[in-house]
Amino acid sequence: MSKTIDITVPDIGDFADVEVIEILIVEGERVEIEAAILTLESDKATMEIPAPASGTIDSISIAVGDRVSEGTVIGTLTVEANDSDDPTPSAESSEGEENDFVPSPDSGSSSDVQPELSNTSAVDSKISSPREMDAHSPPESLPPVIKDNSGSSPHASPGIRRFARELGADLFQISGSGAKGRILKGDVKEWVKSRLQSPAPAASSAAGIPEIPAIDFSQFGDIETIALGRIKRLSGPHLQRSWLNIPHVTHHDQADITQLEEFRRSLKEEASGKNIRVTLLSFVIKAMVHSLKAFPSFNASLAPDGESLILKGYFNIGIAVDTDQGLVVPVIRGADQKSIFDLSIELSELSQRARDGKLQISDLQGGCMSISSLGGIGGTGFTPIVNAPEVAILGLSRSSHVPILIDGNFEPRLMLPMSLSYDHRVIDGAEAARFCVYLSKLLGDIRRVLL
């Protein structure tokens, strides 16, 4: 005996009104439990919704471009008797279960990283690759697709193939930006736009900022066009919003970390016995938390009306992590309650999960202030962009030995360059300078965090 159940959007965290970017099923199709049936995209990440049970798709009640939230009905599913006896709960009864949705991969790499998110944000190996839907042909009434015998069939869902037929787009000429090179609706649109020779508009944004005019670079020589990674495409608009809406100022300073580095090295043997690698960043996080307590306006967000400041009583620190797919900013929660060893362990785990593409959406949320460290690469200073709605971000560059005059004699001291970018609507220059001086003193003598 069979029964019909509603397929609903399960718990997807704090997200609401999330756009449907791809439907991976068709009516009448047989699906297995946990198979991906729908792809959602927020401004920071993509999520694939799994089938709640094995059965046959009866109906689909949403379309690409619709916005859904937890509980939204996706369609109906007929579950056979042997499937209905399965103890696995349906989407309707999944409340309280662990949310296992993670950023979707950007390309066909083995790491499958995805934040999405930008900042911008910025992209997980837990996501099942979408199943090929090539066996389902679109109606014959649609215009014939442009044929190309140069290679294998393009990786695209039936909905995207139908959309391409309607526009006369050649899928063989389109580079997919989705998982495993899958062609998305946006890829088809961009391909069509690239072939329209209309001039760029003089101005297109609400701020009245003119667009950069389109240029045919091929007239100057050979060119190659490659798609931006998903993390960069999603984080780009977030970065642009932050840059356009926040009056940025960057304050540069240095911290003498000579004694701190000696202390860090003295912990090496003890830490290695616990299989822990203690880095300078753990101490910076500890000192930053102490500084945020001393300067509450840095641990705040500007209210949407711009008339008040929302002070936060928690201390979550975002850490920018460089991955093959782009920059992601996972968050260390409750940093004020963790030891140097605890912070070192969590830093290592978060960084590895980011590079392996195993970050959860919750790992990217709730930051109070972020740190972007380029010390392992180089540089003497830069201007990090504030990760809105935060009001400040600390940039760290490579430390170096500098001769410092002490009691009439020059001594080599290990100096750490710091670049503090802040929202000038909330923080003024004097306060930023005091924050950096205070932070420098803590890093110069880490024992001060005990005071």
C-alpha positions in Angstrom: 0.0 0.0 0.0 1.3 3.5 -0.8 0.7 6.9 0.6 1.3 10.4 -0.5 3.2 12.9 1.6 4.1 16.6 1.1 7.7 17.4 0.5 8.6 20.5 2.5 11.7 22.6 3.0 13.4 21.4 6.2 15.2 23.5 8.9 17.7 25.6 7.0 18.9 27.7 10.0 18.2 31.4 10.1 17.6 31.7 6.4 14.2 32.8 5.0 13.0 33.6 1.5 15.8 31.7 -0.1 15.8 31.6 -3.9 15.4 28.3 -5.8 18.1 28.2 -8.4 17.7 24.7 -9.7 15.1 21.9 -9.6 16.7 18.5 -9.9 13.6 16.4 -10.3 10.7 16.0 -12.7 7.2 14.8 -12.1 6.9 11.0 -12.4 10.5 10.4 -11.5 11.6 7.8 -9.0 13.9 9.2 -6.2 15.8 7.6 -3.4 15.9 8.9 0.2 18.4 11.7 0.7 18.9 12.3 -3.0 19.2 15.9 -3.9 15.9 17.3 -5.3 16.3 21.1 -5.1 19.1 23.7 -4.9 18.7 26.9 -2.9 21.0 29.9 -2.9 21.3 32.6 -0.3 23.7 35.6 -0.5 26.4 33.5 1.2 25.9 29.9 0.3 24.0 27.3 -1.6 22.0 24.4 -0.1 20.7 21.2 -1.6 17.4 19.8 -0.2 17.3 16.0 0.0 14.3 13.8 -0.6 12.6 12.9 2.8 11.9 9.3 1.6 12.1 7.0 -1.4 9.2 7.1 -3.8 7.8 8.7 -6.9 7.4 12.5 -7.5 3.7 13.2 -8.0 3.8 17.0 -8.4 6.1 19.9 -8.1 4.6 23.1 -6.7 7.6 25.5 -7.0 9.6 26.9 -9.9 13.1 28.2 -10.4 13.3 31.8 -9.1 10.7 31.2 -6.4 11.7 32.0 -2.8 11.1 29.5 -0.1 11.5 29.2 3.7 11.3 26.4 6.2 8.0 24.5 5.8 7.3 25.7 2.2 5.7 22.8 0.3 7.9 21.8 -2.6 5.6 19.1 -4.0 4.2 15.7 -3.2 5.8 12.2 -3.1 4.1 8.8 -3.2 5.9 6.5 -0.8 5.5 2.7 -1.4 4.7 0.4 1.5 8.2 -0.8 2.0 9.4 2.8 1.9 6.8 4.1 4.3 8.0 1.6 6.9 11.5 3.2 6.8 12.3 4.7 10.2 13.8 7.8 8.6 11.6 10.8 9.4 10.0 12.9 6.6 10.8 16.5 6.0 7.8 17.4 8.1 9.1 15.5 11.1 12.7 16.6 10.9 12.4 19.4 13.4 15.1 19.1 16.0 17.4 17.0 13.7 20.9 18.2 13.0 21.0 20.6 10.1 23.4 19.0 7.7 23.1 21.6 4.9 26.5 23.1 3.9 27.9 25.4 1.2 27.7 23.9 -2.2 30.9 23.4 -4.3 31.9 25.9 -6.9 33.7 23.7 -9.4 34.8 20.2 -10.0 37.7 20.1 -7.6 37.9 17.3 -5.1 37.7 19.7 -2.1 34.3 21.1 -3.2 34.6 24.2 -1.0 31.7 26.6 -0.8 30.9 29.5 1.2 29.3 31.5 -0.7 29.7 33.8 0.9 31.6 37.4 0.3 32.5 38.3 2.0 31.1 37.4 -0.1 30.5 35.8 0.9 32.2 32.9 0.1 31.4 27.6 -0.1 31.1 21.1 1.2 32.0 17.6 0.4 29.0 16.4 2.3 26.7 17.4 -0.6 25.8 14.7 -3.0 26.5 15.6 -6.6 23.2 16.3 -8.5 22.1 13.4 -10.6 22.2 13.7 -14.4 18.8 14.4 -15.8 19.7 14.0 -19.5 17.3 11.1 -20.0 14.3 13.4 -19.8 13.9 15.3 -23.0 12.0 18.6 -23.2 8.8 18.8 -25.2 9.3 18.7 -29.0 7.3 21.9 -29.4 10.3 23.9 -28.2 12.7 25.3 -30.7 15.5 22.8 -31.6 18.7 23.2 -29.7 21.8 24.2 -31.6 23.8 21.0 -32.2 27.5 20.5 -31.6 29.3 17.2 -32.2 32.6 18.3 -30.6 32.2 16.6 -27.3 30.0 14.9 -24.7 26.6 16.2 -23.7 26.7 19.3 -21.5 26.0 18.9 -17.8 22.7 20.6 -17.3 19.3 19.8 -15.8 16.1 19.4 -18.1 14.9 22.9 -16.9 18.1 24.5 -18.0 18.1 22.7 -21.3 14.5 23.9 -21.9 15.5 27.4 -21.0 18.5 27.3 -23.4 16.3 26.0 -26.2 13.8 28.9 -25.7 16.7 31.4 -26.1 18.5 29.5 -28.8 21.6 29.2 -26.6 24.2 26.6 -27.4 25.0 24.7 -24.2 28.2 23.3 -25.8 29.6 26.8 -25.8 28.6 27.6 -22.2 31.0 27.1 -19.3 29.1 25.9 -16.2 29.8 27.5 -12.9 27.8 25.0 -10.8 28.9 21.9 -9.0 31.0 19.6 -11.2 30.7 22.1 -14.0 26.9 22.0 -14.1 25.4 24.8 -16.2 23.1 27.1 -14.3 20.4 29.4 -15.5 22.6 32.4 -14.8 25.3 30.9 -17.0 22.8 30.8 -19.9 21.8 34.3 -19.3 25.4 35.6 -19.2 26.1 33.7 -22.5 23.2 35.4 -24.2 24.1 38.8 -22.8 27.7 38.5 -24.0 26.3 38.2 -27.5 24.1 41.2 -27.4 26.0 44.1 -28.8 24.0 46.8 -27.0 26.1 49.6 -25.4 26.5 49.7 -21.6 24.2 52.1 -19.8 25.7 55.3 -18.5 24.6 54.6 -15.0 22.9 51.6 -13.4 23.0 51.8 -9.6 20.9 53.5 -7.1 24.0 55.4 -6.0 24.4 56.9 -9.5 27.8 55.3 -10.0 28.5 54.7 -13.7 29.4 51.2 -14.8 32.7 50.5 -16.3 32.2 50.4 -20.1 32.4 47.1 -21.9 35.5 46.6 -23.9 36.3 44.0 -26.6 39.8 43.1 -25.4 40.3 40.6 -28.2 41.1 43.6 -30.5 44.4 44.0 -28.6 45.5 40.4 -28.7 44.6 36.8 -27.6 42.3 36.5 -24.6 40.8 33.7 -22.5 37.6 34.0 -20.5 37.2 31.9 -17.4 34.3 31.9 -14.9 34.8 33.4 -11.4 34.6 30.8 -8.6 31.3 30.7 -6.8 32.7 32.1 -3.6 34.1 35.1 -5.4 30.8 35.6 -7.3 28.8 35.5 -4.1 31.2 37.5 -2.0 31.7 40.2 -4.7 28.3 41.9 -4.2 28.8 41.7 -0.4 32.2 43.4 -0.6 30.8 46.1 -3.0 27.9 46.8 -0.6 30.2 47.1 2.3 32.6 49.4 0.4 29.8 51.6 -1.0 27.8 51.9 2.2 30.5 52.1 4.9 32.9 55.1 5.1 36.1 53.2 5.5 39.2 54.5 7.3 42.3 52.4 7.9 44.6 53.0 10.9 48.1 51.4 10.7 50.2 50.5 13.7 52.8 48.0 14.9 53.0 45.8 17.9 56.3 44.6 19.5 55.7 40.8 19.8 59.3 39.9 20.7 58.4 38.5 24.2 55.1 37.0 22.9 57.0 35.0 20.2 59.5 33.8 22.8 56.6 32.6 25.0 54.9 31.0 22.1 58.0 29.0 21.2 58.4 27.9 24.9 55.0 26.2 24.6 56.0 24.2 21.5 57.1 21.1 23.4 54.0 21.1 25.7 51.7 21.7 22.7 53.3 19.0 20.5 52.7 16.5 23.3 49.0 17.3 22.9 49.2 17.3 19.1 48.5 21.1 19.0 50.2 23.7 16.9 50.1 27.1 18.7 50.2 30.0 16.3 50.4 33.7 16.8 46.8 34.1 15.7 45.6 32.4 18.9 47.2 35.1 21.0 45.9 37.9 18.7 42.3 36.5 19.2 42.8 36.5 22.9 44.1 40.0 22.9 41.3 41.2 20.6 38.6 39.8 22.9 40.2 41.8 25.8 40.3 44.9 23.6 36.6 44.5 22.6 35.7 44.4 26.2 37.6 47.6 26.8 36.2 49.3 23.7 32.5 48.1 23.4 31.8 50.2 20.3 34.0 47.9 18.3 31.9 44.9 19.4 28.7 46.4 17.9 26.6 46.9 14.8 24.9 50.0 13.5 21.1 49.7 13.7 19.4 49.8 10.2 17.9 53.2 10.9 21.4 54.6 11.6 20.1 56.2 14.8 21.4 53.7 17.4 24.2 51.2 18.1 23.6 47.6 18.9 26.2 46.5 21.5 26.9 42.8 21.7 27.5 40.8 24.9 29.2 37.9 23.2 32.6 37.6 21.5 32.7 35.7 18.2 35.8 36.3 16.1 35.8 35.8 12.3 39.0 34.4 10.8 39.6 34.8 7.0 40.8 31.5 5.5 42.4 31.3 2.1 41.1 28.3 0.1 41.5 27.1 -3.5 38.0 28.4 -4.2 38.4 31.8 -2.6 38.3 33.5 0.8 35.9 32.4 3.5 35.4 33.7 7.0 34.4 31.0 9.5 33.6 32.2 13.1 35.1 31.1 16.4 32.2 31.4 18.9 32.7 32.2 22.5 36.3 33.1 22.1 36.4 34.8 25.5 35.8 31.4 27.2 38.6 29.5 25.4 42.2 29.1 26.3 45.2 29.5 23.9 45.3 25.8 23.4 41.5 25.7 22.8 41.7 28.5 20.2 44.7 26.8 18.5 42.7 23.6 18.1 39.6 25.3 16.8 41.6 27.5 14.4 43.3 24.4 13.0 40.0 22.5 12.6 38.1 25.4 11.1 40.8 26.1 8.6 41.0 22.5 7.5 37.2 22.2 7.2 37.2 25.4 5.1 39.9 24.0 2.7 38.1 20.6 2.6 34.8 22.3 1.9 33.1 21.0 5.0 32.0 24.2 6.6 28.4 24.4 7.8 26.4 27.6 7.2 26.3 28.2 10.9 30.1 28.3 10.9 30.0 31.5 8.8 27.4 33.4 10.9 27.4 35.6 14.1 30.8 37.3 13.9 31.6 40.4 16.0 34.9 41.4 14.5 37.1 39.7 11.9 40.8 39.1 11.5 42.5 38.9 8.1 46.1 37.7 8.4 48.5 37.8 5.5 51.6 37.2 7.6 52.2 33.8 6.1 52.4 35.4 2.7 54.0 38.8 3.2 53.4 42.5 3.0 53.8 45.5 5.3 50.2 46.7 5.4 46.9 46.7 3.5 43.3 48.0 3.7 40.9 45.2 4.6 37.2 45.8 3.9 34.9 45.8 6.9 32.7 42.7 6.9 29.3 44.3 7.4 27.3 44.4 9.7 30.5 44.4 11.7 32.1 47.8 12.3 35.8 46.9 12.2 38.3 44.4 10.9 41.9 43.8 11.8 44.5 43.1 9.2 47.9 41.5 10.1 50.9 41.5 7.8 54.3 39.7 8.1 56.3 40.4 11.2 59.9 41.4 10.9 62.9 42.4 13.0 63.4 46.1 13.3 66.0 48.1 15.2 64.3 49.9 18.0 66.0 52.6 20.2 65.7 51.4 23.9 67.5 53.3 26.6 69.9 54.8 24.1 70.7 51.6 22.4 69.2 50.0 19.2 67.9 46.5 19.8 66.3 44.1 17.3 62.6 43.7 18.1 60.1 41.6 16.3 57.4 44.0 15.1 53.9 43.0 13.8 52.2 45.4 11.3 48.5 45.9 12.0 45.9 47.5 9.8 42.6 48.4 11.4 39.8 49.3 9.0 36.7 50.7 10.7 33.3 52.2 10.0 33.8 56.0 10.5 30.0 56.4 11.3 30.6 54.4 14.5 34.3 54.8 15.3 36.3 58.0 15.0 40.1 58.2 14.4 41.1 58.9 18.0 39.1 55.8 19.3 40.7 53.6 16.6 44.2 54.8 17.6 43.5 54.1 21.2 42.2 50.6 20.3 45.4 49.8 18.4 47.6 51.2 21.2 45.7 49.1 23.7 45.9 46.0 21.5 49.6 46.6 21.0 50.3 46.7 24.7 48.5 43.4 25.2 50.5 41.8 22.4 53.7 43.3 23.8 53.0 41.8 27.2 50.3 39.1 27.0 50.2 38.8 30.8 48.1 42.0 30.7 45.1 39.9 29.6 45.0 38.7 33.2 44.5 42.2 34.6 
